[in-house]
């Protein structure tokens, strides 16, 4: 039952991000550092495995990697749904 709750939460997040993007309130993006703070080891593993890719890498000394929140949530929904079906 907990997996279904996570699926619903992430689906709602996707809708919220899409709405904020459409209204021009937010770009719907997050830095890798912030994403790791929010999603932890799961996010690190997803990036390492190539399941989530940055949408851009900024210039500069460290070149921050930027990800779409919608992409992160979509991968989480897919994985949770797949796990729930097993």
MDTraj code that builds the backbone (N, CA, C; nanometers):
import mdtraj as md
import numpy as np

residues = "UNK UNK UNK UNK UNK UNK UNK UNK UNK UNK UNK UNK UNK UNK UNK UNK UNK UNK UNK UNK UNK UNK UNK UNK UNK UNK UNK UNK UNK UNK UNK UNK UNK UNK UNK UNK UNK UNK UNK UNK UNK UNK UNK UNK UNK UNK UNK UNK UNK UNK UNK UNK UNK UNK UNK UNK UNK UNK UNK UNK UNK UNK UNK UNK UNK UNK UNK UNK UNK UNK UNK UNK UNK UNK UNK UNK UNK UNK UNK UNK UNK UNK UNK UNK UNK UNK".split()
xyz = np.array([
    [0.0820, -0.1190, 0.0000],
    [0.0000, 0.0000, 0.0000],
    [0.0867, 0.1258, 0.0000],
    [0.2023, 0.1200, 0.0658],
    [0.2914, 0.2358, 0.0741],
    [0.3414, 0.2759, -0.0647],
    [0.3664, 0.1778, -0.1514],
    [0.4138, 0.2080, -0.2868],
    [0.3091, 0.2879, -0.3642],
    [0.1840, 0.2552, -0.3459],
    [0.0762, 0.3279, -0.4143],
    [0.0720, 0.4727, -0.3672],
    [0.0949, 0.4938, -0.2380],
    [0.0987, 0.6308, -0.1860],
    [0.2121, 0.7111, -0.2494],
    [0.3275, 0.6468, -0.2668],
    [0.4408, 0.7139, -0.3315],
    [0.4102, 0.7462, -0.4773],
    [0.3433, 0.6544, -0.5452],
    [0.3058, 0.6773, -0.6850],
    [0.2142, 0.7988, -0.6944],
    [0.1163, 0.8045, -0.6064],
    [0.0217, 0.9172, -0.6075],
    [0.0928, 1.0478, -0.5753],
    [0.1796, 1.0477, -0.4739],
    [0.2547, 1.1685, -0.4382],
    [0.3361, 1.2205, -0.5561],
    [0.4090, 1.1305, -0.6222],
    [0.4923, 1.1728, -0.7340],
    [0.4092, 1.2161, -0.8541],
    [0.2964, 1.1518, -0.8759],
    [0.2082, 1.1931, -0.9853],
    [0.1538, 1.3339, -0.9598],
    [0.1202, 1.3626, -0.8358],
    [0.0739, 1.4967, -0.7992],
    [0.1862, 1.5975, -0.8188],
    [0.3084, 1.5609, -0.7792],
    [0.4233, 1.6502, -0.7990],
    [0.4419, 1.6828, -0.9473],
    [0.4278, 1.5824, -1.0324],
    [0.4424, 1.6055, -1.1767],
    [0.3396, 1.7088, -1.2229],
    [0.2150, 1.6922, -1.1791],
    [0.1108, 1.7876, -1.2164],
    [0.1398, 1.9274, -1.1647],
    [0.1897, 1.9364, -1.0427],
    [0.2227, 2.0679, -0.9851],
    [0.3364, 2.1341, -1.0617],
    [0.4386, 2.0579, -1.0922],
    [0.5525, 2.1136, -1.1660],
    [0.5078, 2.1601, -1.3042],
    [0.4263, 2.0799, -1.3716],
    [0.3768, 2.1191, -1.5036],
    [0.2958, 2.2483, -1.4954],
    [0.2133, 2.2606, -1.3930],
    [0.1322, 2.3816, -1.3754],
    [0.2206, 2.5027, -1.3514],
    [0.3184, 2.4907, -1.2630],
    [0.4080, 2.6026, -1.2340],
    [0.4891, 2.6430, -1.3567],
    [0.5318, 2.5434, -1.4357],
    [0.6040, 2.5743, -1.5597],
    [0.5139, 2.6487, -1.6576],
    [0.3902, 2.6004, -1.6726],
    [0.2956, 2.6593, -1.7662],
    [0.2645, 2.8041, -1.7288],
    [0.2552, 2.8322, -1.5988],
    [0.2248, 2.9670, -1.5527],
    [0.3482, 3.0571, -1.5503],
    [0.4641, 3.0000, -1.5755],
    [0.5864, 3.0781, -1.5763],
    [0.6395, 3.1106, -1.4382],
    [0.5907, 3.0409, -1.3379],
    [0.6326, 3.0655, -1.2005],
    [0.7664, 2.9969, -1.1716],
    [0.7886, 2.8836, -1.2324],
    [0.9088, 2.8048, -1.2061],
    [0.9560, 2.7388, -1.3345],
    [1.0865, 2.7178, -1.3419],
    [1.1418, 2.6458, -1.4563],
    [1.1293, 2.4955, -1.4365],
    [1.0942, 2.4520, -1.3154],
    [1.0784, 2.3098, -1.2882],
    [1.2101, 2.2354, -1.2877],
    [1.3154, 2.3040, -1.2463],
    [1.4489, 2.2458, -1.2474],
    [1.5065, 2.2428, -1.1066],
    [1.6047, 2.1539, -1.0878],
    [1.6693, 2.1396, -0.9578],
    [1.8152, 2.1033, -0.9810],
    [1.9019, 2.1558, -0.8963],
    [2.0437, 2.1219, -0.9074],
    [2.0667, 1.9811, -0.8533],
    [2.1774, 1.9234, -0.8933],
    [2.2096, 1.7893, -0.8463],
    [2.2245, 1.7882, -0.6941],
    [2.2861, 1.8893, -0.6395],
    [2.3052, 1.8965, -0.4946],
    [2.1711, 1.8961, -0.4213],
    [2.0769, 1.9783, -0.4674],
    [1.9437, 1.9843, -0.4045],
    [1.8688, 1.8527, -0.4231],
    [1.8825, 1.7933, -0.5414],
    [1.8138, 1.6667, -0.5677],
    [1.8659, 1.5572, -0.4749],
    [1.9965, 1.5560, -0.4508],
    [2.0528, 1.4567, -0.3586],
    [2.0005, 1.4807, -0.2173],
    [1.9881, 1.6066, -0.1777],
    [1.9307, 1.6376, -0.0461],
    [1.7873, 1.5870, -0.0356],
    [1.7096, 1.6022, -0.1433],
    [1.5685, 1.5617, -0.1413],
    [1.5485, 1.4116, -0.1552],
    [1.6191, 1.3500, -0.2503],
    [1.5916, 1.2111, -0.2872],
    [1.6971, 1.1113, -0.2403],
    [1.8114, 1.1608, -0.1915],
    [1.9140, 1.0748, -0.1338],
    [1.9801, 0.9763, -0.2274],
    [2.0092, 0.8586, -0.1721],
    [2.0837, 0.7550, -0.2435],
    [2.0120, 0.7104, -0.3702],
    [1.8793, 0.7051, -0.3646],
    [1.8052, 0.6623, -0.4838],
    [1.8417, 0.7506, -0.6028],
    [1.8465, 0.8818, -0.5826],
    [1.8788, 0.9746, -0.6914],
    [2.0210, 0.9519, -0.7413],
    [2.1158, 0.9389, -0.6493],
    [2.2552, 0.9141, -0.6889],
    [2.2648, 0.7895, -0.7761],
    [2.1976, 0.6823, -0.7332],
    [2.1997, 0.5568, -0.8089],
    [2.1339, 0.5726, -0.9458],
    [2.0232, 0.6463, -0.9514],
    [1.9529, 0.6662, -1.0784],
    [2.0384, 0.7438, -1.1773],
    [2.1118, 0.8426, -1.1295],
    [2.2014, 0.9195, -1.2169],
    [2.3171, 0.8307, -1.2618],
    [2.3760, 0.7565, -1.1685],
    [2.4883, 0.6683, -1.2004],
    [2.4492, 0.5628, -1.3033],
    [2.3249, 0.5128, -1.2944],
    [2.2773, 0.4094, -1.3871],
    [2.2266, 0.4665, -1.5193],
    [2.2179, 0.5993, -1.5284],
    [2.1697, 0.6620, -1.6515],
    [2.0189, 0.6654, -1.6649],
    [1.9469, 0.6387, -1.5551],
    [1.8008, 0.6448, -1.5601],
    [1.7514, 0.7883, -1.5591],
    [1.8326, 0.8785, -1.5037],
    [1.8019, 1.0210, -1.5018],
    [1.9244, 1.0951, -1.5543],
    [1.9015, 1.1821, -1.6517],
    [2.0105, 1.2581, -1.7117],
    [1.9904, 1.4075, -1.6872],
    [2.0992, 1.4816, -1.6711],
    [2.0847, 1.6265, -1.6542],
    [2.0350, 1.6891, -1.7840],
    [1.9596, 1.7985, -1.7709],
    [1.9135, 1.8692, -1.8907],
    [2.0180, 1.9691, -1.9373],
    [2.1052, 2.0109, -1.8440],
    [2.2175, 2.0956, -1.8829],
    [2.3220, 2.0928, -1.7725],
    [2.4426, 2.1296, -1.8116],
    [2.5524, 2.1433, -1.7168],
    [2.6007, 2.2868, -1.7298],
    [2.5942, 2.3593, -1.6199],
    [2.6288, 2.5001, -1.6223],
    [2.7792, 2.5187, -1.6335],
    [2.8187, 2.6343, -1.6853],
    [2.9597, 2.6689, -1.6950],
    [3.0120, 2.7033, -1.5561],
    [3.1391, 2.7110, -1.5469],
    [3.1979, 2.7502, -1.4197],
    [3.2937, 2.6457, -1.3692],
    [3.3513, 2.6773, -1.2572],
    [3.4540, 2.5917, -1.1999],
    [3.4038, 2.4499, -1.1725],
    [3.2850, 2.4405, -1.1185],
    [3.2317, 2.3081, -1.0838],
    [3.1231, 2.2592, -1.1790],
    [3.0681, 2.3449, -1.2617],
    [2.9693, 2.3037, -1.3612],
    [2.8503, 2.2304, -1.3026],
    [2.7649, 2.3016, -1.2299],
    [2.6479, 2.2399, -1.1672],
    [2.5616, 2.1675, -1.2701],
    [2.5171, 2.0485, -1.2343],
    [2.4276, 1.9709, -1.3203],
    [2.2844, 2.0035, -1.2798],
    [2.2017, 2.0314, -1.3796],
    [2.0627, 2.0699, -1.3565],
    [1.9709, 1.9602, -1.4133],
    [1.8705, 1.9223, -1.3336],
    [1.7769, 1.8162, -1.3709],
    [1.6349, 1.8697, -1.3702],
    [1.5473, 1.8097, -1.4508],
    [1.4049, 1.8442, -1.4487],
    [1.3366, 1.7642, -1.3381],
    [1.2634, 1.8329, -1.2540],
    [1.1911, 1.7674, -1.1448],
    [1.0904, 1.6679, -1.2013],
    [1.0279, 1.7051, -1.3106],
    [0.9288, 1.6187, -1.3748],
    [0.9916, 1.4854, -1.4164],
    [1.1130, 1.4890, -1.4689],
    [1.1824, 1.3662, -1.5095],
    [1.2120, 1.2774, -1.3886],
    [1.2561, 1.3391, -1.2797],
    [1.2869, 1.2639, -1.1578],
    [1.1614, 1.1943, -1.1067],
    [1.0519, 1.2685, -1.0978],
    [0.9258, 1.2115, -1.0481],
    [0.8733, 1.1026, -1.1402],
    [0.8887, 1.1215, -1.2703],
    [0.8410, 1.0213, -1.3664],
    [0.9144, 0.8886, -1.3484],
    [1.0445, 0.8954, -1.3277],
    [1.1221, 0.7724, -1.3061],
    [1.0794, 0.7059, -1.1751],
    [1.0575, 0.7861, -1.0727],
    [1.0119, 0.7303, -0.9445],
    [0.8762, 0.6615, -0.9591],
    [0.7845, 0.7234, -1.0333],
    [0.6524, 0.6635, -1.0557],
    [0.6658, 0.5323, -1.1314],
    [0.7445, 0.5324, -1.2371],
    [0.7636, 0.4103, -1.3166],
    [0.8199, 0.2968, -1.2321],
    [0.9219, 0.3272, -1.1525],
    [0.9840, 0.2228, -1.0704],
    [0.8904, 0.1735, -0.9615],
    [0.8168, 0.2621, -0.8988],
    [0.7235, 0.2209, -0.7952],
    [0.6098, 0.1374, -0.8540],
    [0.5611, 0.1776, -0.9704],
    [0.4530, 0.1023, -1.0353],
    [0.5019, -0.0366, -1.0749],
    [0.6225, -0.0423, -1.1286],
    [0.6801, -0.1710, -1.1673],
    [0.6948, -0.2619, -1.0448],
    [0.7412, -0.2057, -0.9343],
    [0.7584, -0.2833, -0.8108],
    [0.6238, -0.3303, -0.7562],
    [0.5225, -0.2453, -0.7671],
    [0.3898, -0.2800, -0.7175],
    [0.3269, -0.3934, -0.7975],
    [0.3579, -0.4001, -0.9263],
    [0.3001, -0.5038, -1.0120],
    [0.3647, -0.6411, -0.9894],
    [0.4820, -0.6426, -0.9313],
    [0.5521, -0.7711, -0.9101],
    [0.4960, -0.8464, -0.7965],
])
top = md.Topology()
chain = top.add_chain()
for i, resn in enumerate(residues, 1):
    res = top.add_residue(resn, chain, resSeq=i)
    for name in ("N", "CA", "C"):
        top.add_atom(name, md.element.get_by_symbol(name[0]), res)
traj = md.Trajectory(xyz[None], top)
